[in-house]
């Protein structure tokens, strides 16, 4: 099978250069690399497999659609510019396409060990059961399974299926992958496989501000998608942080007037803090406090912005 590796980015950076170099050294031969940036890339890489396209300031979904139109390959392999693949990434992914019913494959985005302390702490927050929940397999090597929604930081799809689905064809970002996966699984009735051996390493946003800014964006879109794409976004796991935020806010009011509820409220908060502390300590003592605080702030941020998205009549991308 021929493969087009597609990397959408704003500009040429150290992370993007690292991603391209790791892609060049994959233990698979029949591929090209399409790099899409806002402005022309001045870097000199004497590799005929690399194609640079300057697109102007487009969103990632539009850039990937442009790459797909340029590609003649059998498989489109999407990876983010702040990620890089393990050597066997393509070889392992392509094994799944021996099943003609498999339209797409995703794999975990592991946190690189050479990330900074606060970036690795962010990775531990994402992969903790308290935050990742039933979706933590996206950040660790979980069990092989079928999925119906998967992030495009590590996502491979048959080009014929991508074209039939109409590509990303959306201004949403993040969330463009939710729409594509919905088209693949619900509209076309095809399978998406999660394979734990299809590994990329994904640099994290450091705790606290960059991490929480990303969480807020994820939550805003997921809250809106609960109305817009309920087939895959109207699920209890996505509502839990908002329920927790409302419990904290309303519970504080009721506790002042009801002694029995105040005791229950205190026990729930204490149990939650203990669980967050255990999650923090389970990584390393050096970053335990950061992970502990990161889990709490992630839940609060996600809960608030999910409600905001749920109540939003439109998102800015649609205006």
NUVEX-101648 format. One record per residue (C-alpha): residue in one letter; x, y, z; residue number from 0. Coordinates in Angstrom, 1 decimal. Layout:
<sites>
(site 'A', (X, Y, Z), NUM) ...
</sites>
This chain:
<sites>
(site 'X', (0.0, 0.0, 0.0), 0) (site 'X', (1.2, 3.5, -0.8), 1) (site 'X', (0.9, 6.1, 2.0), 2) (site 'X', (0.7, 9.9, 2.1), 3) (site 'X', (1.8, 11.2, 5.6), 4) (site 'X', (0.0, 14.5, 6.1), 5) (site 'X', (1.4, 17.1, 8.6), 6) (site 'X', (-0.6, 20.3, 8.9), 7) (site 'X', (1.2, 23.2, 10.8), 8) (site 'X', (1.2, 26.9, 11.1), 9) (site 'X', (5.0, 27.3, 10.5), 10) (site 'X', (8.2, 25.4, 10.4), 11) (site 'X', (9.4, 24.7, 13.9), 12) (site 'X', (11.7, 22.4, 15.9), 13) (site 'X', (8.8, 20.0, 16.6), 14) (site 'X', (7.8, 19.9, 13.0), 15) (site 'X', (11.4, 19.2, 11.9), 16) (site 'X', (11.6, 16.4, 14.4), 17) (site 'X', (8.3, 15.0, 13.2), 18) (site 'X', (9.5, 15.0, 9.5), 19) (site 'X', (12.8, 13.4, 10.4), 20) (site 'X', (11.2, 10.6, 12.3), 21) (site 'X', (8.8, 10.0, 9.4), 22) (site 'X', (11.7, 9.8, 7.0), 23) (site 'X', (13.2, 7.0, 9.1), 24) (site 'X', (10.1, 4.8, 9.3), 25) (site 'X', (10.7, 1.1, 8.6), 26) (site 'X', (8.3, 1.2, 5.6), 27) (site 'X', (9.3, 2.4, 2.2), 28) (site 'X', (6.4, 3.3, 0.0), 29) (site 'X', (5.3, 6.7, 1.4), 30) (site 'X', (5.5, 10.4, 0.8), 31) (site 'X', (5.4, 13.3, 3.3), 32) (site 'X', (3.1, 16.3, 2.6), 33) (site 'X', (3.9, 19.2, 4.9), 34) (site 'X', (1.4, 22.1, 4.8), 35) (site 'X', (2.3, 25.4, 6.4), 36) (site 'X', (0.9, 29.0, 6.2), 37) (site 'X', (4.0, 30.3, 4.6), 38) (site 'X', (6.7, 28.7, 2.3), 39) (site 'X', (9.2, 26.6, 4.2), 40) (site 'X', (12.8, 27.7, 3.8), 41) (site 'X', (14.3, 24.6, 5.3), 42) (site 'X', (16.4, 22.5, 2.8), 43) (site 'X', (15.7, 18.8, 3.0), 44) (site 'X', (17.1, 16.8, 0.1), 45) (site 'X', (14.5, 14.1, 0.2), 46) (site 'X', (12.3, 13.6, -2.9), 47) (site 'X', (9.6, 12.0, -0.6), 48) (site 'X', (8.9, 15.4, 1.0), 49) (site 'X', (6.4, 17.8, -0.6), 50) (site 'X', (5.9, 21.3, 0.9), 51) (site 'X', (2.7, 23.2, 0.3), 52) (site 'X', (2.1, 26.8, 1.5), 53) (site 'X', (-1.6, 27.3, 2.1), 54) (site 'X', (-1.9, 30.7, 3.8), 55) (site 'X', (-3.6, 30.9, 7.2), 56) (site 'X', (-6.1, 28.0, 6.9), 57) (site 'X', (-7.3, 25.7, 9.6), 58) (site 'X', (-5.9, 22.2, 9.9), 59) (site 'X', (-9.0, 20.6, 8.4), 60) (site 'X', (-8.7, 22.6, 5.2), 61) (site 'X', (-5.0, 21.9, 5.0), 62) (site 'X', (-5.6, 18.2, 5.3), 63) (site 'X', (-8.3, 18.3, 2.6), 64) (site 'X', (-5.8, 20.1, 0.3), 65) (site 'X', (-3.2, 17.3, 1.0), 66) (site 'X', (-5.8, 14.6, 0.2), 67) (site 'X', (-6.6, 16.2, -3.1), 68) (site 'X', (-2.8, 16.2, -4.0), 69) (site 'X', (-2.4, 12.6, -2.9), 70) (site 'X', (-2.5, 9.5, -5.1), 71) (site 'X', (-1.8, 7.1, -2.3), 72) (site 'X', (-4.0, 4.3, -0.9), 73) (site 'X', (-3.8, 5.5, 2.7), 74) (site 'X', (-3.7, 9.0, 4.2), 75) (site 'X', (-1.8, 9.0, 7.5), 76) (site 'X', (-2.5, 12.1, 9.6), 77) (site 'X', (-0.1, 13.1, 12.4), 78) (site 'X', (0.2, 16.4, 14.3), 79) (site 'X', (3.3, 18.6, 13.9), 80) (site 'X', (4.0, 18.3, 17.7), 81) (site 'X', (4.0, 14.5, 17.5), 82) (site 'X', (6.4, 12.0, 16.0), 83) (site 'X', (6.0, 8.3, 15.1), 84) (site 'X', (7.6, 5.2, 16.4), 85) (site 'X', (9.7, 3.4, 13.8), 86) (site 'X', (7.0, 0.7, 13.1), 87) (site 'X', (4.1, 3.2, 13.0), 88) (site 'X', (3.1, 2.6, 9.4), 89) (site 'X', (4.0, -1.1, 9.3), 90) (site 'X', (1.8, -1.8, 12.2), 91) (site 'X', (-1.1, 0.4, 11.1), 92) (site 'X', (-1.2, -1.1, 7.6), 93) (site 'X', (-1.7, -4.6, 8.9), 94) (site 'X', (-5.2, -3.6, 10.0), 95) (site 'X', (-6.2, -2.7, 6.4), 96) (site 'X', (-6.0, -6.3, 5.4), 97) (site 'X', (-9.6, -6.4, 6.5), 98) (site 'X', (-11.6, -4.7, 3.8), 99) (site 'X', (-14.2, -3.5, 6.3), 100) (site 'X', (-11.6, -1.4, 8.2), 101) (site 'X', (-11.7, 2.1, 6.9), 102) (site 'X', (-9.4, 3.8, 9.4), 103) (site 'X', (-6.9, 3.1, 12.2), 104) (site 'X', (-5.9, 5.1, 15.2), 105) (site 'X', (-3.3, 4.6, 17.9), 106) (site 'X', (-2.2, 6.0, 21.2), 107) (site 'X', (-0.3, 9.3, 21.5), 108) (site 'X', (2.2, 8.6, 24.3), 109) (site 'X', (4.0, 11.4, 26.2), 110) (site 'X', (7.7, 11.6, 25.3), 111) (site 'X', (10.0, 10.9, 28.1), 112) (site 'X', (12.2, 13.8, 27.2), 113) (site 'X', (9.3, 16.3, 27.6), 114) (site 'X', (9.8, 18.8, 30.4), 115) (site 'X', (8.5, 18.0, 33.9), 116) (site 'X', (5.3, 20.1, 33.5), 117) (site 'X', (4.7, 18.6, 30.0), 118) (site 'X', (5.0, 15.1, 31.4), 119) (site 'X', (2.8, 16.0, 34.3), 120) (site 'X', (0.2, 17.1, 31.7), 121) (site 'X', (0.5, 13.7, 30.1), 122) (site 'X', (-0.1, 12.0, 33.4), 123) (site 'X', (-3.2, 14.1, 33.9), 124) (site 'X', (-4.6, 13.0, 30.5), 125) (site 'X', (-3.8, 9.4, 31.1), 126) (site 'X', (-5.1, 9.2, 34.6), 127) (site 'X', (-8.4, 7.3, 35.1), 128) (site 'X', (-9.9, 10.4, 36.7), 129) (site 'X', (-9.5, 12.5, 33.6), 130) (site 'X', (-9.1, 10.0, 30.7), 131) (site 'X', (-11.7, 7.7, 32.0), 132) (site 'X', (-13.0, 5.2, 29.4), 133) (site 'X', (-11.0, 7.2, 26.8), 134) (site 'X', (-7.6, 6.9, 28.5), 135) (site 'X', (-6.5, 4.4, 25.8), 136) (site 'X', (-5.8, 7.4, 23.6), 137) (site 'X', (-2.9, 8.3, 25.9), 138) (site 'X', (-1.6, 4.8, 26.9), 139) (site 'X', (-1.4, 1.5, 25.1), 140) (site 'X', (-4.8, 0.0, 25.8), 141) (site 'X', (-6.6, -3.0, 24.4), 142) (site 'X', (-7.3, -3.3, 20.6), 143) (site 'X', (-10.9, -2.3, 19.9), 144) (site 'X', (-13.4, -0.7, 17.6), 145) (site 'X', (-14.0, 3.0, 18.1), 146) (site 'X', (-16.3, 5.6, 16.5), 147) (site 'X', (-14.4, 8.8, 17.4), 148) (site 'X', (-10.7, 9.3, 17.3), 149) (site 'X', (-8.3, 12.3, 17.3), 150) (site 'X', (-6.5, 13.1, 14.1), 151) (site 'X', (-3.1, 13.4, 15.8), 152) (site 'X', (-2.6, 9.7, 15.0), 153) (site 'X', (-5.2, 8.6, 12.4), 154) (site 'X', (-4.9, 6.7, 9.2), 155) (site 'X', (-7.7, 6.3, 6.7), 156) (site 'X', (-8.2, 4.8, 3.3), 157) (site 'X', (-8.1, 7.6, 0.8), 158) (site 'X', (-11.2, 6.1, -1.1), 159) (site 'X', (-13.2, 6.2, 2.1), 160) (site 'X', (-11.9, 9.7, 3.0), 161) (site 'X', (-13.0, 10.9, -0.4), 162) (site 'X', (-16.4, 9.2, -0.2), 163) (site 'X', (-17.0, 10.8, 3.2), 164) (site 'X', (-16.2, 14.2, 1.7), 165) (site 'X', (-13.0, 14.7, 3.7), 166) (site 'X', (-12.9, 16.8, 6.8), 167) (site 'X', (-15.0, 19.5, 5.1), 168) (site 'X', (-15.5, 21.5, 8.3), 169) (site 'X', (-14.2, 24.7, 9.9), 170) (site 'X', (-14.3, 23.1, 13.4), 171) (site 'X', (-11.0, 23.0, 15.2), 172) (site 'X', (-10.6, 21.1, 17.4), 173) (site 'X', (-13.3, 18.6, 16.6), 174) (site 'X', (-12.8, 18.2, 12.9), 175) (site 'X', (-11.9, 14.5, 13.5), 176) (site 'X', (-15.2, 13.9, 15.3), 177) (site 'X', (-17.1, 14.9, 12.2), 178) (site 'X', (-15.0, 12.7, 9.9), 179) (site 'X', (-15.3, 9.7, 12.2), 180) (site 'X', (-19.0, 10.2, 12.4), 181) (site 'X', (-19.2, 10.2, 8.6), 182) (site 'X', (-17.1, 7.1, 8.3), 183) (site 'X', (-18.9, 5.0, 11.0), 184) (site 'X', (-22.5, 6.2, 10.8), 185) (site 'X', (-22.9, 7.5, 7.2), 186) (site 'X', (-20.7, 4.9, 5.5), 187) (site 'X', (-21.1, 2.1, 8.0), 188) (site 'X', (-17.3, 1.3, 8.1), 189) (site 'X', (-15.0, 0.3, 11.0), 190) (site 'X', (-12.4, 2.4, 12.8), 191) (site 'X', (-9.9, 0.3, 14.7), 192) (site 'X', (-7.8, 1.3, 17.7), 193) (site 'X', (-4.5, -0.5, 17.6), 194) (site 'X', (-2.2, 0.0, 20.6), 195) (site 'X', (0.9, -0.8, 18.5), 196) (site 'X', (0.2, 2.2, 16.1), 197) (site 'X', (2.3, 4.5, 18.3), 198) (site 'X', (3.2, 8.1, 18.1), 199) (site 'X', (4.8, 10.3, 20.7), 200) (site 'X', (2.8, 13.5, 21.3), 201) (site 'X', (4.3, 16.5, 23.1), 202) (site 'X', (2.0, 17.9, 25.7), 203) (site 'X', (1.0, 21.4, 26.6), 204) (site 'X', (2.7, 22.2, 29.9), 205) (site 'X', (0.8, 22.6, 33.1), 206) (site 'X', (-0.9, 24.9, 33.9), 207) (site 'X', (-2.0, 27.7, 31.6), 208) (site 'X', (-1.2, 26.1, 28.2), 209) (site 'X', (-2.8, 22.7, 29.3), 210) (site 'X', (-5.9, 24.4, 30.6), 211) (site 'X', (-6.3, 26.5, 27.5), 212) (site 'X', (-6.3, 23.3, 25.4), 213) (site 'X', (-8.8, 21.7, 27.8), 214) (site 'X', (-11.1, 24.7, 27.6), 215) (site 'X', (-11.1, 24.4, 23.8), 216) (site 'X', (-11.8, 20.7, 23.8), 217) (site 'X', (-14.6, 21.1, 26.3), 218) (site 'X', (-16.2, 24.0, 24.5), 219) (site 'X', (-16.4, 22.0, 21.3), 220) (site 'X', (-17.5, 18.8, 22.9), 221) (site 'X', (-20.3, 20.6, 24.7), 222) (site 'X', (-21.5, 22.0, 21.4), 223) (site 'X', (-21.1, 18.7, 19.7), 224) (site 'X', (-23.4, 17.1, 22.3), 225) (site 'X', (-26.1, 19.0, 20.4), 226) (site 'X', (-24.6, 19.0, 16.9), 227) (site 'X', (-23.2, 15.4, 16.8), 228) (site 'X', (-25.1, 13.6, 19.5), 229) (site 'X', (-24.4, 10.1, 18.1), 230) (site 'X', (-20.8, 10.2, 19.5), 231) (site 'X', (-20.8, 13.3, 21.7), 232) (site 'X', (-23.9, 13.0, 23.9), 233) (site 'X', (-22.4, 10.5, 26.3), 234) (site 'X', (-22.3, 10.4, 30.1), 235) (site 'X', (-18.5, 10.6, 30.4), 236) (site 'X', (-18.5, 14.0, 28.7), 237) (site 'X', (-21.1, 15.4, 31.1), 238) (site 'X', (-19.4, 14.2, 34.4), 239) (site 'X', (-17.1, 17.2, 34.9), 240) (site 'X', (-20.0, 19.6, 34.4), 241) (site 'X', (-22.1, 17.6, 36.9), 242) (site 'X', (-19.2, 17.8, 39.3), 243) (site 'X', (-18.9, 21.6, 38.9), 244) (site 'X', (-22.6, 22.0, 39.5), 245) (site 'X', (-22.4, 19.8, 42.5), 246) (site 'X', (-19.6, 21.9, 44.0), 247) (site 'X', (-21.5, 25.2, 43.4), 248) (site 'X', (-25.0, 24.1, 44.4), 249) (site 'X', (-23.7, 21.9, 47.2), 250) (site 'X', (-22.0, 24.8, 48.9), 251) (site 'X', (-25.3, 26.6, 49.0), 252) (site 'X', (-27.3, 23.7, 50.4), 253) (site 'X', (-24.7, 22.8, 52.9), 254) (site 'X', (-25.3, 26.0, 54.9), 255) (site 'X', (-28.9, 25.1, 55.5), 256) (site 'X', (-28.9, 21.3, 55.8), 257) (site 'X', (-26.5, 19.6, 58.2), 258) (site 'X', (-27.0, 16.1, 56.8), 259) (site 'X', (-26.3, 17.2, 53.3), 260) (site 'X', (-23.3, 19.2, 54.5), 261) (site 'X', (-21.8, 15.9, 55.9), 262) (site 'X', (-22.5, 14.1, 52.6), 263) (site 'X', (-21.1, 17.0, 50.6), 264) (site 'X', (-17.9, 17.0, 52.7), 265) (site 'X', (-17.4, 13.3, 52.3), 266) (site 'X', (-17.8, 13.5, 48.5), 267) (site 'X', (-15.3, 16.3, 48.3), 268) (site 'X', (-12.9, 14.5, 50.6), 269) (site 'X', (-13.1, 11.3, 48.6), 270) (site 'X', (-12.5, 13.2, 45.4), 271) (site 'X', (-9.5, 15.0, 46.7), 272) (site 'X', (-8.1, 11.7, 48.0), 273) (site 'X', (-8.6, 10.0, 44.6), 274) (site 'X', (-6.9, 12.9, 42.9), 275) (site 'X', (-4.0, 12.8, 45.4), 276) (site 'X', (-3.5, 9.0, 44.9), 277) (site 'X', (-3.5, 9.6, 41.1), 278) (site 'X', (-0.8, 12.2, 41.6), 279) (site 'X', (1.3, 10.1, 43.9), 280) (site 'X', (1.0, 7.1, 41.5), 281) (site 'X', (3.2, 8.8, 38.9), 282) (site 'X', (6.3, 10.2, 40.6), 283) (site 'X', (6.7, 12.1, 43.9), 284) (site 'X', (8.5, 14.9, 42.0), 285) (site 'X', (5.4, 15.7, 40.0), 286) (site 'X', (2.7, 14.4, 42.3), 287) (site 'X', (1.6, 17.9, 43.4), 288) (site 'X', (1.4, 19.2, 39.8), 289) (site 'X', (-0.7, 16.2, 38.7), 290) (site 'X', (-2.9, 16.5, 41.8), 291) (site 'X', (-3.7, 20.1, 41.0), 292) (site 'X', (-3.8, 19.5, 37.3), 293) (site 'X', (-6.6, 16.9, 37.7), 294) (site 'X', (-8.7, 19.2, 39.8), 295) (site 'X', (-8.2, 22.2, 37.5), 296) (site 'X', (-8.8, 20.1, 34.4), 297) (site 'X', (-12.1, 18.9, 35.8), 298) (site 'X', (-13.2, 22.4, 36.7), 299) (site 'X', (-12.1, 23.9, 33.4), 300) (site 'X', (-13.7, 21.2, 31.3), 301) (site 'X', (-16.9, 21.3, 33.3), 302) (site 'X', (-17.3, 25.0, 32.9), 303) (site 'X', (-16.5, 25.2, 29.2), 304) (site 'X', (-18.5, 22.1, 28.4), 305) (site 'X', (-21.6, 23.9, 29.8), 306) (site 'X', (-20.6, 27.0, 27.8), 307) (site 'X', (-20.5, 24.9, 24.6), 308) (site 'X', (-23.8, 23.2, 25.4), 309) (site 'X', (-25.5, 26.6, 25.8), 310) (site 'X', (-23.8, 28.2, 22.7), 311) (site 'X', (-26.2, 28.7, 19.7), 312) (site 'X', (-23.2, 28.7, 17.4), 313) (site 'X', (-19.4, 28.4, 17.7), 314) (site 'X', (-17.1, 31.0, 16.2), 315) (site 'X', (-16.1, 28.7, 13.3), 316) (site 'X', (-19.6, 28.7, 12.0), 317) (site 'X', (-20.1, 32.5, 12.0), 318) 
</sites>
